[in-house]
């Protein structure tokens, strides 16, 4: 898998992003998450979570099940509401819910999400080309849809044969490419990927991650990766946030956090990755001690 370009730590307005040639350049912040809180009864699922993402940046949020990472992502996308806090895209507050179809569509275009299982989000009766056409008609009714569908399919490595296929006729990797194409169709500023390669074979994972890296280079879109897989984080993110029980326990440049973790929970996650001589009993004991 290719290495993603590196970006500096989150900042209030701009971030330093290393270009493919290794030259630093300043990019504006595309996403700001400020003081998010979300509780379910007595359980604090998201507890004072804040971070930023620069244009063309890639930020990973890692943690075990129940850490709050997926709830955070769903709040960013707008699938759930925060009890308090703000989410801004290009400094526009997404937590201000204004009425009107035009506002809802504009808000949806800002942030798109790719889920772990695209088959559940694709109509099994609708061919791939028609799926993309429906999205384009909704958001860009006056556009050249035939040309744009061809562009999107080429962008994700699919062609006319796949355009005519039903979701069940495609492989898991091909379906995930369709889901990515549909998300890109509205030209979002941020793409949230929630365990987007977890259900794929390792070789297919590498293909999808390389595809996403190429798309980021071409478009400057910002990625928010939600994953438990530290291998994915290492390969495709510039920055990483580690969450535990709704809180951020560590954050920083991915290479630095993974090489020199400061928090015991981050060290536990790294130690939990199987390798020669790995002893799961020791991991269980360390987990109980936290």
QUIHUBEL-V656900 format. One record per residue. N is the residue number from 1. SS is DSSP state (helix for helix, strand for strand, loop for the rest). PSI is psi in whole degrees, 0 to 359 (none if undefined). OMEGA is omega as a letter, one per 20 degrees, with the letter a starting at -180 (* if undefined). Layout:
n=<N | N>
ss=<SS | SS>
psi=<PSI | PSI>
omega=<OMEGA | OMEGA>
//
This chain:
n=<1 | 2 | 3 | 4 | 5 | 6 | 7 | 8 | 9 | 10 | 11 | 12 | 13 | 14 | 15 | 16 | 17 | 18 | 19 | 20 | 21 | 22 | 23 | 24 | 25 | 26 | 27 | 28 | 29 | 30 | 31 | 32 | 33 | 34 | 35 | 36 | 37 | 38 | 39 | 40 | 41 | 42 | 43 | 44 | 45 | 46 | 47 | 48 | 49 | 50 | 51 | 52 | 53 | 54 | 55 | 56 | 57 | 58 | 59 | 60 | 61 | 62 | 63 | 64 | 65 | 66 | 67 | 68 | 69 | 70 | 71 | 72 | 73 | 74 | 75 | 76 | 77 | 78 | 79 | 80 | 81 | 82 | 83 | 84 | 85 | 86 | 87 | 88 | 89 | 90 | 91 | 92 | 93 | 94 | 95 | 96 | 97 | 98 | 99 | 100 | 101 | 102 | 103 | 104 | 105 | 106 | 107 | 108 | 109 | 110 | 111 | 112 | 113 | 114 | 115 | 116 | 117 | 118 | 119 | 120 | 121 | 122 | 123 | 124 | 125 | 126 | 127 | 128 | 129 | 130 | 131 | 132 | 133 | 134 | 135 | 136 | 137 | 138 | 139 | 140 | 141 | 142 | 143 | 144 | 145 | 146 | 147 | 148 | 149 | 150 | 151 | 152 | 153 | 154 | 155 | 156 | 157 | 158 | 159 | 160 | 161 | 162 | 163 | 164 | 165 | 166 | 167 | 168 | 169 | 170 | 171 | 172 | 173 | 174 | 175 | 176 | 177 | 178 | 179 | 180 | 181 | 182 | 183 | 184 | 185 | 186 | 187 | 188 | 189 | 190 | 191 | 192 | 193 | 194 | 195 | 196 | 197 | 198 | 199 | 200 | 201 | 202 | 203 | 204 | 205 | 206 | 207 | 208 | 209 | 210 | 211 | 212 | 213 | 214 | 215 | 216 | 217 | 218 | 219 | 220 | 221 | 222 | 223 | 224 | 225 | 226 | 227 | 228 | 229 | 230 | 231 | 232 | 233 | 234 | 235 | 236 | 237 | 238 | 239 | 240 | 241 | 242 | 243 | 244 | 245 | 246 | 247 | 248 | 249 | 250 | 251 | 252 | 253 | 254 | 255 | 256 | 257 | 258 | 259 | 260 | 261 | 262 | 263 | 264 | 265 | 266 | 267 | 268 | 269 | 270 | 271 | 272 | 273 | 274 | 275 | 276 | 277 | 278 | 279 | 280 | 281 | 282 | 283 | 284 | 285 | 286 | 287 | 288 | 289 | 290>
ss=<loop | loop | loop | loop | loop | loop | strand | loop | loop | loop | loop | loop | loop | strand | strand | strand | strand | strand | loop | loop | loop | loop | loop | strand | strand | strand | strand | strand | strand | strand | strand | strand | strand | strand | strand | strand | strand | strand | strand | strand | loop | loop | strand | strand | strand | strand | strand | strand | strand | strand | strand | strand | strand | strand | loop | loop | loop | strand | strand | strand | strand | strand | loop | loop | loop | loop | loop | loop | helix | helix | helix | helix | helix | helix | helix | helix | helix | loop | loop | loop | loop | loop | loop | strand | strand | strand | strand | strand | strand | loop | loop | strand | strand | loop | loop | loop | loop | loop | loop | loop | helix | helix | helix | helix | helix | helix | helix | helix | helix | helix | strand | strand | strand | strand | loop | loop | loop | helix | helix | helix | helix | loop | loop | loop | loop | loop | loop | helix | helix | helix | helix | helix | helix | helix | helix | helix | helix | helix | helix | loop | loop | loop | loop | loop | helix | helix | helix | helix | helix | helix | helix | helix | helix | helix | helix | loop | loop | loop | loop | helix | helix | helix | helix | loop | loop | loop | helix | helix | helix | loop | loop | helix | helix | helix | helix | helix | helix | helix | helix | helix | helix | helix | helix | helix | loop | loop | loop | loop | loop | strand | strand | strand | strand | strand | loop | loop | loop | loop | loop | loop | loop | helix | helix | helix | helix | helix | helix | helix | helix | helix | helix | helix | helix | helix | helix | helix | helix | helix | helix | loop | loop | strand | strand | strand | strand | strand | strand | loop | loop | helix | helix | helix | helix | helix | helix | helix | loop | loop | strand | strand | strand | strand | strand | strand | loop | loop | strand | strand | strand | strand | strand | strand | strand | helix | helix | helix | helix | helix | helix | loop | loop | loop | loop | helix | helix | helix | helix | helix | helix | helix | helix | loop | loop | loop | loop | loop | loop | loop | loop | helix | helix | helix | helix | helix | helix | helix | helix | helix | helix | loop>
psi=<143 | 154 | 135 | 151 | 152 | 146 | 152 | 172 | 163 | 142 | 169 | 335 | 315 | 162 | 153 | 121 | 132 | 126 | 166 | 335 | 0 | 9 | 128 | 143 | 151 | 132 | 147 | 155 | 129 | 327 | 131 | 126 | 122 | 110 | 46 | 137 | 137 | 122 | 147 | 97 | 236 | 358 | 122 | 95 | 323 | 123 | 95 | 55 | 127 | 141 | 169 | 158 | 128 | 157 | 129 | 5 | 170 | 116 | 129 | 140 | 117 | 158 | 164 | 175 | 135 | 3 | 340 | 0 | 317 | 322 | 319 | 315 | 318 | 328 | 318 | 316 | 327 | 10 | 340 | 159 | 143 | 150 | 326 | 165 | 174 | 150 | 121 | 136 | 122 | 39 | 9 | 130 | 114 | 348 | 355 | 105 | 102 | 150 | 162 | 139 | 319 | 320 | 319 | 319 | 318 | 321 | 320 | 327 | 336 | 316 | 128 | 158 | 140 | 124 | 171 | 317 | 97 | 337 | 327 | 339 | 1 | 138 | 118 | 346 | 357 | 125 | 158 | 314 | 321 | 327 | 312 | 321 | 320 | 317 | 316 | 320 | 324 | 317 | 330 | 71 | 336 | 10 | 171 | 91 | 323 | 313 | 317 | 322 | 316 | 319 | 315 | 316 | 317 | 322 | 326 | 9 | 29 | 169 | 198 | 328 | 316 | 329 | 328 | 355 | 152 | 156 | 322 | 344 | 359 | 158 | 169 | 319 | 321 | 319 | 322 | 327 | 321 | 316 | 321 | 317 | 317 | 320 | 320 | 340 | 328 | 5 | 58 | 158 | 330 | 136 | 120 | 125 | 106 | 99 | 43 | 344 | 7 | 330 | 3 | 154 | 155 | 317 | 323 | 323 | 313 | 319 | 315 | 319 | 321 | 320 | 314 | 321 | 319 | 317 | 321 | 320 | 321 | 323 | 337 | 15 | 149 | 137 | 138 | 105 | 123 | 118 | 157 | 355 | 108 | 337 | 318 | 314 | 316 | 323 | 328 | 3 | 150 | 321 | 156 | 144 | 133 | 124 | 144 | 125 | 43 | 351 | 152 | 121 | 342 | 149 | 160 | 191 | 136 | 310 | 321 | 317 | 317 | 331 | 324 | 68 | 139 | 326 | 140 | 326 | 321 | 318 | 324 | 318 | 317 | 321 | 341 | 351 | 120 | 142 | 170 | 129 | 5 | 134 | 105 | 337 | 322 | 324 | 317 | 320 | 319 | 323 | 319 | 331 | 341 | none>
omega=<a | r | r | r | a | r | r | a | a | r | a | a | a | r | r | a | r | r | r | r | r | a | a | r | a | r | a | r | r | a | r | r | a | r | a | r | r | a | r | a | a | a | r | a | r | a | r | a | r | r | r | r | r | r | a | r | r | a | r | r | a | r | r | r | a | a | a | a | a | r | r | r | a | r | r | a | a | r | r | r | r | r | r | a | a | r | a | r | a | r | r | a | r | a | r | a | r | a | r | a | a | r | a | r | r | r | r | a | a | a | r | a | r | a | a | a | a | a | a | a | r | r | a | a | a | r | a | a | r | r | r | a | r | r | a | r | a | a | a | a | a | a | r | a | r | r | a | r | r | r | a | r | r | a | a | r | r | a | a | r | r | a | a | a | r | a | a | r | a | r | r | r | r | r | r | r | r | r | r | r | r | r | a | a | a | r | a | r | a | r | r | a | a | a | a | r | a | a | a | r | a | a | r | r | a | r | a | r | r | r | a | r | r | a | r | r | a | a | a | r | r | a | r | a | r | a | r | a | a | r | r | a | a | a | a | a | r | a | r | r | r | a | r | r | r | a | r | a | r | r | r | r | a | a | a | a | a | r | a | a | a | a | r | a | r | r | r | r | r | r | a | r | a | r | r | a | a | a | a | r | r | r | r | r | r | r | r | a | a | *>
//
